[in-house]
């Protein structure tokens, strides 16, 4: 399943980060729920639960929780493409209304490339966002999440 023309005309977040970590470790961070729960979510909404059925057609689920209020935000989707250790494509949807109304199906594509100096470049695209408001919220959320991933990678390099 791909996004419809209307969905692809909605706002898209494009983000590139370079991590001082080998590609295999970055891949493991994204594909191991025990690791993912330790860095997923922005600093003000860290994950408290992550489950994955890591196969094409398999589902993933995550719960983010506000340390301030205890409120939970559930999200999930379906894996569309898995090409270790380079490419991961999955749908993303909030369970309940978030930011600007009822949730919509969106698509995340993450591509990992080894750099000549042993680091990993992550090209991250989140397409089909509902509005500019949603784009702004997801830009903050994914950038904060990438900061948390960077810290996790630094602590888990061997």
C-alpha positions in Angstrom: 0.0 0.0 0.0 1.3 3.4 -0.9 0.0 6.8 -0.2 -2.6 8.2 -2.5 -2.0 11.3 -4.6 -3.9 13.4 -2.1 -1.8 12.0 0.7 1.5 12.6 -1.1 0.5 16.3 -1.8 0.4 16.8 2.0 3.4 18.2 3.9 6.6 16.1 4.1 9.3 16.2 6.6 12.9 15.5 5.3 15.7 15.2 7.8 19.3 14.1 7.5 21.4 13.2 10.5 25.0 11.8 10.7 25.6 9.5 13.7 29.1 8.7 15.0 28.2 5.0 15.0 28.4 2.0 12.7 25.4 1.4 10.5 24.7 -2.0 12.1 24.2 -0.4 15.5 21.9 2.3 14.0 19.9 -0.4 12.3 19.7 -2.4 15.5 18.4 0.7 17.3 15.5 0.9 14.9 14.7 -2.8 14.7 15.1 -4.0 18.3 12.2 -3.0 20.5 14.3 -3.4 23.7 16.7 -0.8 22.3 14.1 1.4 20.6 12.1 2.0 23.8 15.3 3.6 25.3 15.4 6.4 22.7 12.1 6.7 20.8 10.1 9.8 21.3 11.0 13.4 22.0 12.5 14.3 25.4 9.1 15.5 26.7 7.3 12.4 25.4 9.7 9.4 25.8 8.6 5.9 24.8 7.5 3.6 27.6 6.5 0.7 25.4 7.6 -0.5 21.9 6.5 -3.7 20.1 7.6 -4.8 16.7 6.7 -7.6 14.3 9.6 -6.9 12.0 8.5 -8.4 8.7 6.8 -6.9 5.7 3.2 -6.6 6.7 4.1 -6.8 10.4 2.9 -4.2 12.8 4.7 -1.9 15.2 3.3 -0.1 18.2 4.7 2.5 20.6 3.4 4.4 23.6 4.9 7.8 24.4 4.3 9.1 27.9 4.6 12.6 29.3 6.7 12.6 32.5 4.9 15.8 33.5 1.2 14.6 33.2 1.4 10.9 32.8 -0.7 11.1 29.6 -0.1 8.4 27.0 0.1 8.9 23.2 -0.1 5.7 21.2 1.1 5.3 17.7 1.7 2.5 15.3 1.8 1.2 11.8 2.8 -1.5 9.4 6.2 -2.3 7.9 6.2 -1.9 4.1 9.8 -2.5 3.3 12.7 -4.0 5.3 16.2 -4.1 3.6 18.8 -4.7 6.4 20.9 -2.7 7.2 20.0 0.0 4.8 16.3 0.8 4.4 13.2 0.7 6.6 9.7 1.9 5.3 6.7 1.9 7.6 3.3 3.5 8.0 2.8 5.8 10.9 -0.5 6.8 12.5 -1.5 8.2 15.9 -4.3 6.2 17.6 -6.2 9.2 18.7 -6.7 12.8 17.7 -3.3 14.6 17.9 -2.2 18.1 17.1 -4.8 19.1 14.5 -7.6 16.6 14.6 -8.3 13.0 13.7 -5.2 10.9 12.8 -4.2 10.2 9.2 -2.0 7.5 7.7 1.5 8.7 6.9 4.6 7.0 5.6 8.1 7.0 7.0 11.2 6.0 5.0 14.6 5.7 6.7 17.7 5.1 4.7 21.1 4.4 6.4 24.3 4.9 4.5 27.8 4.2 5.7 30.2 7.2 5.4 33.9 6.8 4.5 34.9 7.7 8.0 32.8 4.9 9.6 29.8 7.0 10.6 26.2 6.5 9.5 24.1 9.0 7.6 20.4 8.7 8.2 18.1 10.1 5.5 14.6 10.3 7.1 11.4 11.2 5.3 7.9 11.4 6.9 5.4 12.1 4.2 1.6 12.6 4.1 1.5 14.8 7.2 -1.9 16.4 7.7 -1.0 20.1 7.8 1.7 22.6 8.3 0.9 22.4 12.0 1.5 18.7 12.0 4.7 19.2 10.0 6.0 21.6 12.7 5.1 19.2 15.5 6.6 16.2 13.8 9.8 18.2 12.9 10.3 19.0 16.6 9.4 15.4 17.7 11.6 13.6 15.2 14.6 16.0 15.8 14.3 15.5 19.5 14.0 11.8 19.0 17.1 11.8 16.8 19.0 13.7 19.6 18.0 10.9 22.0 19.0 8.3 19.4 22.4 10.0 19.1 22.9 9.8 22.9 21.8 6.1 22.9 24.3 5.3 20.1 27.1 7.1 21.9 26.4 5.1 25.1 26.1 1.7 23.2 29.1 1.8 20.8 31.5 -0.9 21.5 
